[in-house]
Amino acid sequence: MADKNSIKRICVFCGSHAGARSVYTEAAQQLGRAIVFREMGLVYGGGSVGLMGVIADAALQEKGDVIGVIPHALASKEFAHPGLTELRMVSSMHERKAMMAELADAFIAMPGGFGTFDEFFEILTWAQLGLHAKPIGLLNVEGYFDLLLAFINHVLRERFIQTKHHRLLITSDNPESLLEELICSKPLYEVPQWINWKET
């Protein structure tokens, strides 16, 4: 079982847009505050727009530690946040994802678009391959991920993933409950010593 001290930073994947409904913004604010309340730091994509900016601002308002990671090429498009605890500039999306993964002890995906899906599925695949044993959560705001979860269940039924790998994913519609489940989760297996992020 993980404990509060074992999860020092949470990486949150989320959209660079705010979405069609205010519930997404509200959930990002709640999650940002909840992370700081549990004395954890936030790692995210470094932008100041969309849900990325919302969750960063919420954590910063509570005097939280916020690290952003953003490629040079996206710094102007996603408007790199100027007020973070630390902003790390990288050369590529691959380097961004690897650095975010290395900095964090757990992961949460919030509503977002293709970029969020890419980050989420890559970190989930890395867990399946044994590259890490960090817990992964999906914040299912107002049923946003219901169709995706139904499809993942379909993939399981069709035997393209195993039940143990299906259990890698922790889901909740409540930020506080999701954090609690991540803290209480148990790793699927130990990560071999010879595996490292550079092999992805």
C-alpha positions in Angstrom: 0.0 0.0 0.0 1.2 3.5 -0.8 1.1 6.1 1.9 0.9 9.9 2.0 4.7 10.2 2.2 5.3 7.9 -0.8 3.4 10.2 -3.1 5.2 13.5 -3.0 4.1 14.7 -6.4 1.1 14.0 -8.6 1.3 14.5 -12.4 -2.0 15.7 -13.9 -2.7 15.3 -17.6 -5.5 17.7 -18.8 -6.7 19.9 -21.6 -5.3 23.1 -22.9 -8.9 24.1 -23.4 -11.5 24.6 -20.7 -14.1 22.5 -22.4 -17.8 23.1 -23.0 -19.0 23.1 -19.4 -18.0 24.8 -16.2 -17.9 21.4 -14.3 -14.5 20.8 -15.9 -13.0 24.0 -14.5 -14.6 23.3 -11.1 -13.1 19.8 -11.0 -9.6 21.1 -11.9 -9.8 23.7 -9.1 -11.0 21.1 -6.6 -8.2 18.7 -7.7 -5.5 21.4 -7.5 -6.6 22.4 -4.0 -6.9 18.8 -2.8 -3.4 18.0 -4.0 -2.0 20.8 -1.9 -4.2 20.0 1.1 -2.6 16.5 1.1 0.8 18.2 1.1 1.7 17.0 -2.4 3.2 18.9 -5.3 1.7 19.2 -8.8 3.5 18.3 -12.0 1.8 19.2 -15.2 2.3 20.4 -18.8 3.4 23.9 -17.9 0.7 25.9 -19.8 -1.4 28.8 -18.5 -4.5 28.2 -20.6 -7.4 25.8 -20.4 -7.6 23.3 -17.6 -3.8 23.3 -17.3 -3.9 26.9 -16.2 -6.8 26.3 -13.9 -5.3 23.5 -11.9 -1.9 25.3 -11.7 -3.6 28.5 -10.5 -5.7 26.6 -7.9 -2.6 24.9 -6.5 -0.5 28.1 -6.5 -3.3 30.0 -4.7 -3.0 27.5 -1.9 0.8 28.0 -1.8 1.4 24.6 -3.4 4.6 23.5 -5.2 3.9 23.4 -9.0 6.3 22.2 -11.6 5.5 22.7 -15.3 7.2 20.9 -18.2 6.8 22.3 -21.7 8.6 22.0 -25.0 10.1 25.1 -26.4 7.9 24.8 -29.5 4.7 24.8 -27.4 5.7 27.5 -24.9 4.1 30.3 -27.0 1.0 28.2 -28.2 0.1 27.0 -24.7 1.4 30.2 -23.1 3.9 28.9 -20.6 2.8 29.8 -17.1 4.9 32.6 -15.7 4.2 32.0 -12.0 5.1 28.5 -11.3 7.5 27.2 -8.6 9.6 25.8 -11.5 9.2 25.7 -15.3 11.3 23.2 -17.1 11.7 23.8 -20.9 12.4 20.7 -23.0 13.2 20.0 -26.6 10.4 17.6 -27.5 7.0 16.0 -26.5 8.9 12.7 -25.8 11.2 14.5 -23.4 8.3 16.3 -21.8 6.4 13.0 -21.1 9.5 11.3 -19.8 10.4 14.2 -17.5 6.9 14.5 -16.1 6.8 10.7 -15.5 10.2 10.9 -13.7 9.2 13.8 -11.5 5.9 12.3 -10.4 4.9 9.5 -8.0 1.4 9.1 -9.3 -0.7 10.2 -12.3 -4.2 11.5 -12.9 -5.8 12.2 -16.3 -8.6 14.8 -16.4 -10.8 15.7 -19.3 -8.8 16.8 -22.4 -8.2 16.0 -26.0 -5.8 14.0 -28.1 -2.7 15.2 -26.2 -4.2 14.1 -22.9 -5.2 10.8 -24.3 -1.6 10.3 -25.6 -0.1 11.1 -22.3 -2.6 8.9 -20.4 -2.2 5.8 -22.6 1.5 6.1 -22.7 1.9 6.2 -18.9 -0.6 3.3 -18.7 1.3 1.3 -21.2 4.6 1.9 -19.4 2.9 0.5 -16.2 1.7 -2.5 -18.2 5.3 -3.1 -19.4 6.7 -2.8 -15.9 8.6 0.5 -16.6 7.0 1.9 -13.4 4.8 0.9 -10.6 3.2 4.3 -9.9 -0.6 4.5 -9.5 -2.7 5.9 -12.3 -6.1 7.6 -11.9 -8.8 8.8 -14.2 -10.9 11.7 -13.0 -14.2 10.9 -14.7 -15.9 14.4 -14.4 -19.6 14.2 -15.2 -19.1 10.9 -17.1 -16.6 12.4 -19.5 -14.7 9.1 -19.8 -17.7 6.8 -19.8 -17.4 5.8 -23.4 -13.6 5.4 -23.1 -14.1 3.1 -20.1 -16.7 1.1 -21.9 -14.3 0.7 -24.8 -11.5 -0.5 -22.4 -13.9 -3.0 -21.0 -14.6 -4.2 -24.6 -10.8 -4.5 -25.2 -10.7 -6.7 -22.0 -13.5 -8.9 -23.2 -11.9 -9.3 -26.5 -8.7 -10.4 -24.7 -6.3 -7.8 -26.0 -5.5 -6.8 -22.4 -5.4 -8.9 -19.2 -7.5 -8.5 -16.1 -4.5 -7.6 -14.0 -3.6 -4.8 -16.5 -7.2 -3.6 -16.5 -6.9 -3.1 -12.8 -4.0 -0.7 -13.3 -6.5 2.0 -13.9 -8.2 3.7 -10.9 -11.3 5.8 -11.6 -13.5 8.2 -9.7 -15.7 11.2 -10.3 -14.5 12.9 -7.2 -11.0 14.5 -6.8 -10.6 13.8 -3.1 -11.8 10.2 -3.4 -9.5 9.6 -6.4 -6.4 10.9 -4.5 -7.3 8.6 -1.5 -7.6 5.6 -3.8 -4.2 6.4 -5.4 -2.6 6.6 -1.9 -4.2 3.3 -0.9 -3.4 1.4 -4.1 -0.9 -1.5 -4.3 1.6 -1.9 -7.2 0.9 -4.7 -9.6 4.4 -5.9 -9.4 7.9 -4.7 -8.6 9.7 -2.8 -11.3 12.9 -4.6 -12.5 16.1 -2.6 -11.6 17.4 -2.7 -15.2 14.4 -0.9 -16.7 14.6 2.9 -17.0 12.8 5.8 -18.6 15.4 6.1 -21.4 14.3 2.7 -22.8 10.9 4.0 -23.7 
